[in-house]
Amino acid sequence: MSVLIVIPARFASTRYPGKPLVALTGASGERQTLIERSWRAAMAVNGVDRVVVATDDERIHDAATGFGAEVVMTSESCGNGTERCAEALANLGGGYDIVVNLQGDAPLTPHWFVEDLISGLRVAPDKGLATPVLRCDGATLNSLLADRKAGRVGGTTAVFGRDNNALYFSKEVVPFTSTTYEADQDTPVFHHVGVYAYRPDALSAYPGWPVGPLETLEGLEQLRFLENGRKILCVEVEARGREFWELNNPEDVPLIEAMMKKMGHK
């Protein structure tokens, strides 16, 4: 099965304008933009035929081509990353069996997260979409709760059934638990990793569906699939000692830089 990775990136982020071009300092002291670090994470994934950055902004285009990425220009009308991936696929003329949306705000995404995701979708022919979930330890759960207490929109949590089909995704911390967990203790909360693997027919159908109330309220693009009766396969991935966090707010920059330093991520 041929695999395309698309990294959607826009400059005009509501919560963090210019986010793709924010520079992050790694363990070696080297500074690279968020979009470059995300591209390098994509290039480390095994079994991928092509990696492209999809954007509507010339500044991102110039930065990405400057570090060697292939760029597909898309329209300003794309409402989210999934719509941008759908347009990028159309502009490339299709021809791929699986399209991966590796969002440009997750430079710490390990290659095996994406590889396990692709494998999960390959063996589930009845699913049009799959996404990874990572069980939170106490430290991660406390970070999510701290964001919500401070009024920040941080990571997303996922709830799924025994068949691993998604029940819901939320920027609130769900399910509720009154238990206090130690930093390294497993919790019943799953952090949604912002990566998606689509079959082309599901991806192409997405822009034609209306935006529903849940997607509007939560600001989560994947809810459009659930609101239109489409199943989402949740693929549990393992951290293997790696820390993971997305860059959602300016406050996340020092957190991610500290994680890179701890992990020796240059």
SEMI-268524 format. One line per 3 residues: number of its first residue (from 1); their letters; for each residue x, y, z negated of C-alpha. Coordinates in nm, 2 decimals. Each point is the difference from the previous one (the first is absolute). Layout:
% SEMI-268524
NUM = A = X:Y:Z; ...
***
This chain:
% SEMI-268524
1 = MSV = 0.00:0.00:0.00; 0.14:0.34:0.10; 0.01:0.26:-0.28
4 = LIV = 0.01:0.37:0.02; 0.07:0.22:-0.30; -0.14:0.35:0.01
7 = IPA = 0.10:0.27:-0.25; -0.27:0.27:0.00; 0.13:0.33:-0.12
10 = RFA = -0.16:0.35:-0.02; 0.14:0.33:-0.12; -0.33:0.15:-0.12
13 = STR = -0.06:-0.22:-0.30; -0.26:0.15:-0.23; 0.17:-0.11:-0.32
16 = YPG = 0.36:0.04:0.11; 0.05:0.21:0.32; 0.32:-0.10:0.18
19 = KPL = 0.04:-0.32:-0.19; 0.16:-0.21:0.28; 0.29:0.25:0.01
22 = VAL = 0.07:0.01:-0.37; 0.35:-0.12:-0.07; 0.06:-0.27:-0.25
25 = TGA = 0.34:-0.06:-0.17; 0.11:-0.37:-0.02; 0.24:-0.17:-0.23
28 = SGE = 0.30:0.10:0.20; -0.10:0.36:0.00; -0.10:-0.01:0.37
31 = RQT = -0.31:0.20:0.08; -0.25:-0.13:0.26; -0.35:0.12:0.08
34 = LIE = -0.29:-0.20:-0.10; -0.09:-0.09:0.36; 0.36:-0.12:0.06
37 = RSW = -0.01:-0.22:-0.31; -0.34:-0.14:0.10; 0.13:-0.07:0.36
40 = RAA = 0.31:-0.18:-0.14; -0.23:-0.21:-0.22; -0.20:-0.10:0.31
43 = MAV = 0.32:-0.08:0.19; 0.10:-0.24:-0.27; -0.31:-0.22:0.05
46 = NGV = 0.07:-0.33:0.18; -0.20:-0.13:0.29; -0.12:0.35:0.13
49 = DRV = 0.02:0.08:0.37; -0.03:0.38:-0.01; 0.00:0.28:-0.26
52 = VVA = -0.14:0.35:0.09; -0.08:0.32:-0.19; -0.34:0.15:0.09
55 = TDD = -0.05:0.37:-0.06; -0.16:0.31:0.13; 0.27:0.24:-0.13
58 = ERI = 0.31:0.11:0.20; 0.20:0.04:-0.32; -0.05:-0.36:-0.09
61 = HDA = 0.06:-0.10:0.36; 0.33:0.18:0.01; 0.11:-0.14:-0.34
64 = ATG = -0.09:-0.36:0.09; 0.17:0.00:0.34; 0.30:0.16:-0.17
67 = FGA = 0.06:-0.31:-0.21; -0.08:-0.24:0.29; -0.37:-0.08:-0.04
70 = EVV = -0.24:-0.05:0.29; -0.28:0.25:-0.03; -0.36:-0.02:0.14
73 = MTS = -0.18:0.34:0.00; -0.36:-0.02:-0.11; -0.28:0.26:-0.03
76 = ESC = -0.06:0.23:-0.29; -0.36:-0.13:-0.02; 0.11:-0.33:-0.16
79 = GNG = -0.16:-0.01:-0.34; 0.23:-0.25:-0.17; 0.28:-0.24:0.06
82 = TER = -0.22:-0.28:0.14; -0.15:0.23:0.26; 0.35:0.11:0.09
85 = CAE = 0.12:-0.36:0.04; -0.30:-0.07:0.22; 0.09:0.29:0.23
88 = ALA = 0.36:-0.09:0.00; -0.08:-0.36:0.10; -0.22:0.14:0.28
91 = NLG = 0.27:0.24:0.12; 0.25:-0.29:0.01; -0.24:-0.20:0.22
94 = GGY = -0.08:-0.27:-0.26; 0.17:-0.34:0.05; 0.06:-0.09:-0.37
97 = DIV = -0.16:-0.28:-0.20; 0.04:0.17:-0.34; 0.04:0.37:-0.08
100 = VNL = 0.15:0.10:-0.33; -0.07:0.34:-0.16; 0.30:0.07:-0.22
103 = QGD = -0.10:0.34:-0.14; 0.28:0.25:-0.01; -0.02:0.07:-0.38
106 = APL = 0.12:-0.34:-0.12; 0.38:-0.01:0.05; 0.05:-0.26:-0.27
109 = TPH = -0.21:-0.26:0.18; 0.21:-0.33:0.01; 0.02:-0.18:0.33
112 = WFV = -0.16:-0.31:-0.15; -0.32:0.19:-0.09; -0.06:0.06:0.38
115 = EDL = 0.13:-0.35:0.10; -0.24:-0.17:-0.25; -0.28:0.22:0.12
118 = ISG = 0.05:-0.09:0.37; 0.02:-0.37:-0.10; -0.32:0.03:-0.19
121 = LRV = -0.19:0.15:0.29; 0.14:-0.25:0.24; -0.15:-0.29:-0.19
124 = APD = -0.34:0.17:-0.04; -0.15:0.02:0.35; -0.34:0.11:-0.14
127 = KGL = 0.15:0.32:-0.15; 0.06:0.32:0.20; 0.19:0.17:-0.28
130 = ATP = 0.24:-0.09:-0.28; 0.17:0.21:-0.27; 0.25:-0.08:-0.28
133 = VLR = -0.08:0.02:-0.37; 0.26:-0.01:-0.28; -0.09:-0.10:-0.36
136 = CDG = 0.08:0.30:-0.23; 0.23:-0.05:-0.30; -0.07:0.21:-0.31
139 = ATL = 0.24:0.28:0.12; -0.17:0.04:0.33; -0.35:-0.01:-0.15
142 = NSL = 0.10:0.27:-0.25; 0.14:0.21:0.29; -0.34:-0.03:0.18
145 = LAD = -0.19:0.09:-0.32; 0.23:0.30:-0.07; -0.07:0.13:0.35
148 = RKA = -0.37:-0.02:-0.05; 0.02:0.16:-0.35; 0.20:0.29:0.15
151 = GRV = -0.26:0.04:0.28; 0.24:-0.12:0.27; -0.11:-0.23:0.28
154 = GGT = 0.27:-0.26:-0.01; 0.01:-0.37:0.11; -0.30:-0.20:0.11
157 = TAV = -0.13:-0.32:-0.17; -0.17:-0.30:0.16; -0.26:-0.24:-0.11
160 = FGR = -0.05:-0.33:0.19; -0.19:-0.33:-0.04; 0.12:-0.36:-0.03
163 = DNN = 0.01:-0.02:0.38; 0.24:0.30:0.00; -0.25:0.21:0.19
166 = ALY = 0.00:0.36:-0.12; -0.29:0.11:-0.22; 0.11:0.36:-0.04
169 = FSK = 0.29:0.24:0.00; 0.01:0.31:-0.22; 0.22:0.29:-0.11
172 = EVV = -0.13:-0.07:-0.35; 0.16:-0.28:-0.19; -0.22:-0.30:0.04
175 = PFT = -0.09:-0.24:-0.15; -0.03:0.17:-0.34; 0.21:-0.16:-0.27
178 = STT = 0.02:0.11:-0.37; 0.31:-0.21:-0.06; 0.34:0.17:-0.06
181 = YEA = 0.27:-0.18:0.20; 0.38:-0.01:-0.05; 0.20:0.16:0.28
184 = DQD = 0.10:-0.34:0.15; -0.33:-0.18:-0.07; -0.23:-0.10:0.28
187 = TPV = -0.34:0.17:0.01; -0.33:-0.07:0.18; 0.03:0.31:0.21
190 = FHH = 0.14:-0.02:0.36; 0.18:0.29:0.17; -0.11:0.04:0.36
193 = VGV = 0.31:0.02:0.22; -0.08:0.25:0.28; 0.08:-0.23:0.29
196 = YAY = -0.26:-0.16:0.24; 0.02:-0.26:0.27; -0.27:0.01:0.26
199 = RPD = -0.11:-0.21:0.28; -0.04:0.23:0.30; -0.37:-0.04:0.04
202 = ALS = -0.07:0.10:-0.36; 0.24:0.30:0.03; -0.15:0.12:0.33
205 = AYP = -0.36:-0.02:-0.15; 0.09:0.21:-0.31; 0.00:0.35:0.15
208 = GWP = -0.35:-0.06:0.14; -0.15:-0.07:-0.35; -0.15:0.29:-0.20
211 = VGP = 0.17:0.12:-0.31; -0.20:-0.14:-0.29; -0.06:0.14:-0.35
214 = LET = 0.25:-0.22:-0.18; 0.28:0.09:0.24; -0.09:0.37:-0.04
217 = LEG = -0.01:-0.02:-0.38; 0.32:-0.20:-0.05; 0.19:0.13:0.30
220 = LEQ = 0.10:-0.36:0.08; 0.00:-0.09:0.37; -0.03:-0.38:-0.06
223 = LRF = -0.34:0.04:-0.16; -0.14:0.07:0.35; 0.05:-0.37:0.08
226 = LEN = -0.19:-0.11:-0.31; -0.28:0.25:0.06; -0.04:-0.15:0.34
229 = GRK = -0.01:-0.36:-0.12; 0.35:-0.09:0.10; 0.20:-0.23:-0.22
232 = ILC = 0.35:0.11:-0.12; 0.24:-0.28:-0.11; 0.21:0.10:-0.30
235 = VEV = 0.34:-0.17:0.01; 0.17:-0.01:-0.34; 0.37:0.08:0.03
238 = EAR = 0.28:-0.04:-0.26; 0.22:0.28:-0.12; 0.31:-0.22:-0.04
241 = GRE = 0.14:0.25:-0.25; -0.05:0.29:0.23; -0.19:0.31:-0.11
244 = FWE = -0.27:0.15:0.23; -0.17:0.33:0.01; -0.14:0.23:0.28
247 = LNN = 0.08:0.37:0.03; -0.35:0.15:-0.05; 0.09:0.33:-0.18
250 = PED = 0.31:0.22:-0.06; 0.02:-0.15:-0.35; 0.08:-0.34:0.16
253 = VPL = 0.33:0.12:0.16; 0.21:-0.03:-0.32; -0.18:-0.33:-0.09
256 = IEA = 0.09:-0.15:0.34; 0.35:0.13:-0.01; 0.05:-0.15:-0.34
259 = MMK = -0.13:-0.34:0.13; 0.24:0.02:0.30; 0.30:0.08:-0.23
262 = KMG = -0.10:-0.29:-0.24; -0.03:-0.25:0.30; 0.32:0.13:0.17
265 = HK = -0.21:0.11:0.30; 0.23:0.23:0.19
***
